[in-house]
Amino acid sequence: MNFRHAVLFTMLLLQVSFLTEEGGFPHSAEDVEIGDSLHAELLPQHAFKALPPGNYSGISYLGNDDYAVVSDKGSQAGFYVFHISLTSNGEIRQVENKGFTVIPGANCDEEAVAYDPRTRHLYIGNEASSEIIDYDMRAGKVVRTTVIDDYRRLGQANRSIESLTYDRQRDCLFTVNESPLIGDTGLSLRLKQFTTDLKTEKEYAYRADEPLEPTDKPDNRHAYGVAELLALEDGTLLVLERELYIRPLRLNSWVMNKVFRVRPGSPKKQFVTGWRTWLRLVDNDFANYEGMCEGPRLSDGRHVVVLCADSQDRYKGVLKDYFRTIVF
């Protein structure tokens, strides 16, 4: 083992030793503050049996405690509207299904959704086609679509569009590929900025963290990269990085989640919070979080970030459709 490999191995051991189920994640020594720290509080996750079993992969706030939620499986394109009630401190109290809106066409692996409240346009990111669609909620129809050409040509299977967010301050959309495109080096991703009529404006580099598990595992057992983006009013983005590892016998599989704050174009990442969930015989809390958006402010002015997890249709009756919040 050469010196470089020895250093990397030592860093990996140190990182693993610090992991906890509800936080305590290490982050790079290069992390710097981007303005003030968010001082985030991670609140407990909750599941609700009254919801239809789902593959909930994206969420966006519509107002009045209603959220558009998309599923990455199913024969029909469209979105659910969920009514999500919060407690006074921002914890999930209840989630109710208000129905499903059908959009013409097949579900092309809907992974992400964003909403522009000024125009009432809903944007949906389709991973299978590397395409974003613009749905006018007033007119009830799709008004335009765009294909992200390099994602389609160079994206690895099931590793393309996983995220989408609307930035009110810039009046634009952001997305990033989940994992590196073919030919890109290391863990470098392409963060893209679009106008609201889906024209490309800018592209930035984003570097994902190294996964904990070796990268030679089969794709259906190991997924890592960016699961979601969330634009904040100060011009920064929250980035949800997710690593999922499925063990051969399923038991003791886990998902690790880390939320960073970044400014587009800057290589610096500010660690916000992190957690890991497990598939165990007892205290099973396994949850693959893929959707993230900002909900209503609390009465004291604090922000609430709402997250949803993909349960694979409550796989074999073991997994649950979890929701949770982060407050800062």
Secondary structure in CASP SS format (residue, H / E / C, confidence):
PFRMAT SS
TARGET T0000
AUTHOR 0000-0000-0000
METHOD secondary structure of the structure
MODEL  1
M C 1.00
N C 1.00
F H 1.00
R H 1.00
H H 1.00
A H 1.00
V H 1.00
L H 1.00
F H 1.00
T H 1.00
M H 1.00
L H 1.00
L H 1.00
L H 1.00
Q H 1.00
V H 1.00
S H 1.00
F H 1.00
L C 1.00
T E 1.00
E C 1.00
E C 1.00
G E 1.00
G C 1.00
F C 1.00
P C 1.00
H C 1.00
S C 1.00
A C 1.00
E C 1.00
D C 1.00
V C 1.00
E C 1.00
I C 1.00
G C 1.00
D C 1.00
S C 1.00
L C 1.00
H C 1.00
A C 1.00
E E 1.00
L E 1.00
L C 1.00
P C 1.00
Q C 1.00
H E 1.00
A E 1.00
F C 1.00
K C 1.00
A C 1.00
L C 1.00
P C 1.00
P C 1.00
G C 1.00
N C 1.00
Y E 1.00
S E 1.00
G E 1.00
I E 1.00
S E 1.00
Y E 1.00
L E 1.00
G E 1.00
N C 1.00
D C 1.00
D E 1.00
Y E 1.00
A E 1.00
V E 1.00
V E 1.00
S E 1.00
D C 1.00
K C 1.00
G C 1.00
S C 1.00
Q C 1.00
A E 1.00
G E 1.00
F E 1.00
Y E 1.00
V E 1.00
F E 1.00
H E 1.00
I E 1.00
S E 1.00
L E 1.00
T C 1.00
S C 1.00
N C 1.00
G C 1.00
E C 1.00
I E 1.00
R E 1.00
Q E 1.00
V E 1.00
E E 1.00
N E 1.00
K E 1.00
G E 1.00
F E 1.00
T E 1.00
V E 1.00
I E 1.00
P C 1.00
G C 1.00
A C 1.00
N C 1.00
C C 1.00
D C 1.00
E E 1.00
E E 1.00
A E 1.00
V E 1.00
A E 1.00
Y E 1.00
D E 1.00
P C 1.00
R C 1.00
T C 1.00
R C 1.00
H E 1.00
L E 1.00
Y E 1.00
I E 1.00
G E 1.00
N E 1.00
E C 1.00
A C 1.00
S C 1.00
S C 1.00
E E 1.00
I E 1.00
I E 1.00
D E 1.00
Y E 1.00
D E 1.00
M C 1.00
R C 1.00
A C 1.00
G C 1.00
K E 1.00
V E 1.00
V E 1.00
R E 1.00
T E 1.00
T E 1.00
V E 1.00
I C 1.00
D H 1.00
D H 1.00
Y H 1.00
R H 1.00
R H 1.00
L H 1.00
G C 1.00
Q C 1.00
A C 1.00
N C 1.00
R C 1.00
S C 1.00
I E 1.00
E C 1.00
S C 1.00
L C 1.00
T E 1.00
Y E 1.00
D E 1.00
R C 1.00
Q C 1.00
R C 1.00
D C 1.00
C E 1.00
L E 1.00
F E 1.00
T E 1.00
V E 1.00
N E 1.00
E C 1.00
S C 1.00
P C 1.00
L C 1.00
I C 1.00
G C 1.00
D C 1.00
T C 1.00
G C 1.00
L C 1.00
S E 1.00
L E 1.00
R E 1.00
L E 1.00
K E 1.00
Q E 1.00
F E 1.00
T E 1.00
T C 1.00
D C 1.00
L C 1.00
K C 1.00
T E 1.00
E E 1.00
K E 1.00
E E 1.00
Y E 1.00
A E 1.00
Y E 1.00
R E 1.00
A C 1.00
D C 1.00
E C 1.00
P C 1.00
L C 1.00
E C 1.00
P C 1.00
T C 1.00
D C 1.00
K C 1.00
P C 1.00
D C 1.00
N C 1.00
R C 1.00
H E 1.00
A E 1.00
Y E 1.00
G E 1.00
V E 1.00
A E 1.00
E E 1.00
L E 1.00
L E 1.00
A E 1.00
L C 1.00
E C 1.00
D C 1.00
G C 1.00
T C 1.00
L E 1.00
L E 1.00
V E 1.00
L E 1.00
E E 1.00
R E 1.00
E E 1.00
L E 1.00
Y E 1.00
I C 1.00
R C 1.00
P C 1.00
L C 1.00
R C 1.00
L C 1.00
N C 1.00
S E 1.00
W E 1.00
V E 1.00
M E 1.00
N E 1.00
K E 1.00
V E 1.00
F E 1.00
R E 1.00
V E 1.00
R C 1.00
P C 1.00
G C 1.00
S C 1.00
P C 1.00
K C 1.00
K C 1.00
Q E 1.00
F E 1.00
V E 1.00
T E 1.00
G E 1.00
W E 1.00
R E 1.00
T E 1.00
W E 1.00
L E 1.00
R C 1.00
L C 1.00
V C 1.00
D C 1.00
N C 1.00
D C 1.00
F C 1.00
A C 1.00
N E 1.00
Y E 1.00
E E 1.00
G E 1.00
M E 1.00
C E 1.00
E E 1.00
G C 1.00
P C 1.00
R C 1.00
L C 1.00
S C 1.00
D C 1.00
G C 1.00
R C 1.00
H C 1.00
V E 1.00
V E 1.00
V E 1.00
L E 1.00
C E 1.00
A E 1.00
D E 1.00
S C 1.00
Q C 1.00
D C 1.00
R C 1.00
Y H 1.00
K H 1.00
G H 1.00
V C 1.00
L C 1.00
K C 1.00
D C 1.00
Y E 1.00
F E 1.00
R E 1.00
T E 1.00
I E 1.00
V E 1.00
F C 1.00
END
